Amino acid sequence: MTIHVRAEKEARSAAAAEQARRFLLDAHDRLSRFIPDSELSRLNRDPRPDVPATPLLRSLAAAVSIAGANSGGLVDATLLTEIERAGYRESLGEQAPVPLVDALASRDGRAPASPQRASRWRLVGADEDAGTVVRPPGVAIDSGGIAKGLLADLLAAELADQPAYAVDCCGDVRIGGSAGLERRVLVDDPFGGEPIHELRLREGAAATSGIGRRCWPGPDGKPAHHLLDPSTGEPAFTGIVQATALARSALLAETRAKAALLSGPERAGAWLPEGGVLVHDDGETEVVPAGRIRRPRLVAS
């Protein structure tokens, strides 16, 4: 994670950045599925349908529902059992990922992903009056990319009065500030080369989702990754290996990027109404301009 804050005085900049850093570290500990005693892990084990929860965890539950609705079920944060079955039970830490070219070569065929028929994400929500997360027992949440976007947005709300800020939550970037300064956002090459594109933002978010950074040897010996086809519960190989999306919020950008990748080459562009960048599995880079495609139906976020 990276946080930059420009305040009227240097000391205030440092203090605001440090406060934001502490918030992110605390939120990571509370929302990580890899920490057995985290608030999220306790929720996932709880046998009650309504579980008392902090505002942060309630915000995550609401984000699960929003991301599912905004992606037509492609971005499904209830696939925890499936991703653990694929071999992602513990944090990969500093473990080097399987090279993307090897992962692609190991899998024959490409196909767009589809929503899970059960649509478990529809069953997750927050009751703000009661202060609870609501979901059927056994429906577990994988915080994943949704938490990154959510946290970037929460920090942006706290830093909005600063002259300038930039928050990067592991690829989910939120930029803004009262001065309206323009920032560069570089899009990395998933195959390991130099950055492939440069975006410029004064206000808003950019998020990148790809299969190259988290790729490990799966239970069948073939490389697996963390972006699953909800309809099968298996790693998705769609013909798109990385998608970057622009949006007004980081949660929406994260949702669009992941939905674009999971949709495959023919449908990916429809998820980038404010622009973005797609990388195909043959290495081709496709820059999608804003405003030239039909916007998918969205709900409020």
Stockholm file with secondary structure:
# STOCKHOLM 1.0

chainA/1-301         MTIHVRAEKEARSAAAAEQARRFLLDAHDRLSRFIPDSELSRLNRDPRPDVPATPLLRSLAAAVSIAGANSGGLVDATLLTEIERAGYRESLGEQAPVPLVDALASRDGRAPASPQRASRWRLVGADEDAGTVVRPPGVAIDSGGIAKGLLADLLAAELADQPAYAVDCCGDVRIGGSAGLERRVLVDDPFGGEPIHELRLREGAAATSGIGRRCWPGPDGKPAHHLLDPSTGEPAFTGIVQATALARSALLAETRAKAALLSGPERAGAWLPEGGVLVHDDGETEVVPAGRIRRPRLVAS
#=GR chainA/1-301 SS CEEEEECSSHHHHHHHHHHHHHHHHHHHHHHCTTSTTSHHHHHHHCCCSEEECCHHHHHHHHHHHHHHHHTTTSSCTTCHHHHHHTTCCSCCTTCCCCCHHHHHHTCCCCCCCCCCTTCGGGGCEEETTTTEEECCTTCCCCCHHHHHHHHHHHHHHHHTTSSEEEEEETTEEEEECTTCCCEEEEECCTTSSSCCEEEEESSEEEEEEESSSSEEECTTSSEEESCEETTTTEECCCSEEEEEEEESSHHHHHHHHHHHHHHCTTTGGGGCTTCEEEEETTSCEEEECTTSSCCCCCCCC
#=GC SS_cons         CEEEEECSSHHHHHHHHHHHHHHHHHHHHHHCTTSTTSHHHHHHHCCCSEEECCHHHHHHHHHHHHHHHHTTTSSCTTCHHHHHHTTCCSCCTTCCCCCHHHHHHTCCCCCCCCCCTTCGGGGCEEETTTTEEECCTTCCCCCHHHHHHHHHHHHHHHHTTSSEEEEEETTEEEEECTTCCCEEEEECCTTSSSCCEEEEESSEEEEEEESSSSEEECTTSSEEESCEETTTTEECCCSEEEEEEEESSHHHHHHHHHHHHHHCTTTGGGGCTTCEEEEETTSCEEEECTTSSCCCCCCCC
//
